[in-house]
Amino acid sequence: MDNEQIIRKAYQIAEDKDSEGWLAAFTPDGTFTDESIGVTYRGRDRAFPLENYGRAFSDMHRELYRLYVNGDIVVVQLALQGTHDGPLSMAGGGVLEPTGNRMDAPCCDVFELENGKIKRFDCYPSGTVILAQLGVLGALDAAVHPGT
């Protein structure tokens, strides 16, 4: 398989919510960083985001738009789509209970491959779009004060 096929297969594994297959797609020292919250997952923890979003969005789908391949680097423009019908664990603790709202949020993923495995995965989901679509971003209104 070429690098584009490897990444397309990784997305299919994610669509299937196959945690073990997802973990096997990485090198032993591979990392998964969710850039929207600044957290890097290693080892078995790399499956946490997949499982968390799979629980929170039972119909979770990643709509791939464009893939760009340059050697061992693959960049993917996509959308994260699904209905928030389960609990979503939040960074720093806490749980966002199901809102029933649908998300269709832009995302960009950057992969570095090594010998056919993911060595580094940097995910740039649009967290503000997701929170707005889930109907919880409005809570910031209480925290934001007019400038002086």
C-alpha positions in Angstrom: 0.0 0.0 0.0 1.1 3.5 -0.7 0.9 6.3 2.0 -2.5 7.5 0.8 -3.9 4.0 1.0 -2.5 3.5 4.5 -4.2 6.7 5.7 -7.5 5.9 4.0 -7.3 2.5 5.8 -6.7 4.2 9.1 -9.8 6.3 8.6 -11.8 3.2 7.8 -10.6 1.6 11.0 -11.7 4.8 12.9 -15.1 4.6 11.1 -15.4 1.0 12.3 -14.6 2.1 15.8 -11.9 -0.6 15.9 -9.7 0.5 18.8 -7.2 -2.4 18.5 -6.9 -1.8 14.7 -6.4 1.9 15.4 -3.6 1.2 17.9 -1.9 -1.3 15.5 -1.8 1.5 12.8 0.8 3.4 14.9 4.5 2.8 15.5 5.3 1.8 19.1 6.4 5.3 19.9 3.7 7.0 17.7 1.8 10.0 19.0 -1.7 11.4 18.5 -2.1 15.1 19.3 -5.5 16.8 19.5 -4.3 20.3 18.8 -7.7 21.9 19.7 -7.0 21.0 23.4 -3.2 20.6 23.4 -3.2 17.0 24.5 -0.8 14.3 23.1 -1.8 10.7 23.5 0.8 7.8 23.6 0.6 4.1 23.9 -2.9 2.7 24.6 -4.2 6.3 25.3 -4.1 6.9 21.5 -7.4 5.1 21.4 -9.1 7.4 23.8 -10.2 10.1 21.3 -11.5 7.5 19.0 -13.5 5.8 21.8 -14.7 9.1 23.3 -16.1 10.5 20.0 -17.5 7.0 19.2 -19.5 7.1 22.4 -20.6 10.7 22.1 -21.5 10.4 18.4 -22.9 6.9 17.6 -23.1 7.8 13.9 -19.6 9.5 13.9 -18.3 10.0 10.3 -15.2 11.5 8.9 -16.0 13.0 5.4 -12.7 13.1 3.6 -12.4 16.0 1.1 -8.7 16.3 0.0 -5.6 14.3 0.7 -2.2 15.7 0.0 0.8 13.3 0.0 4.5 14.5 0.1 6.7 11.5 0.9 5.9 10.3 4.4 3.7 13.3 5.2 -0.1 13.1 4.5 -2.4 16.0 5.0 -6.1 15.5 5.0 -8.9 18.1 4.8 -12.1 16.6 6.2 -15.3 17.2 8.2 -16.2 15.6 11.5 -19.9 14.7 11.4 -22.3 13.1 13.8 -25.2 13.4 16.2 -24.3 14.1 19.8 -26.3 11.3 21.4 -23.9 10.1 24.1 -21.7 11.6 26.8 -18.5 13.4 25.6 -15.6 13.5 28.0 -14.0 17.0 28.0 -10.4 18.0 28.4 -9.6 18.8 32.0 -12.4 16.5 33.3 -16.1 16.7 33.2 -18.6 15.3 30.7 -20.8 17.1 28.2 -24.2 15.2 28.3 -25.9 14.5 24.9 -27.4 17.6 23.3 -29.0 15.8 20.4 -27.5 18.4 18.1 -25.6 17.5 14.9 -22.0 18.5 14.2 -20.5 19.0 10.8 -17.2 20.7 11.6 -14.1 21.3 9.6 -10.9 19.5 10.5 -7.3 19.1 9.1 -5.2 16.1 10.0 -1.4 15.8 9.5 0.2 12.4 9.5 3.9 11.4 9.5 4.4 7.8 8.5 7.4 5.5 9.1 7.6 2.1 7.5 3.9 2.1 6.7 2.8 3.1 10.3 1.7 6.3 11.8 4.6 7.9 13.7 2.8 11.2 14.3 -0.8 12.3 14.0 -1.7 15.9 14.6 -5.4 16.6 14.5 -6.7 20.1 14.1 -10.5 20.0 14.6 -12.4 23.2 14.8 -13.3 23.0 18.5 -15.2 26.3 18.5 -17.4 25.2 15.5 -18.1 21.9 17.3 -19.1 23.6 20.6 -21.2 26.1 18.7 -23.0 23.4 16.8 -23.6 21.4 20.0 -25.2 24.5 21.4 -22.8 25.0 24.3 -20.6 27.8 23.1 -23.1 30.4 24.2 -22.0 29.7 27.8 -19.0 31.9 27.0 -21.3 34.9 27.0 -21.4 34.8 30.8 -17.6 34.9 31.0 -16.9 37.6 28.4 -17.2 41.2 29.4 -17.3 44.2 27.2 -13.9 45.9 26.7 -13.2 49.2 28.4 
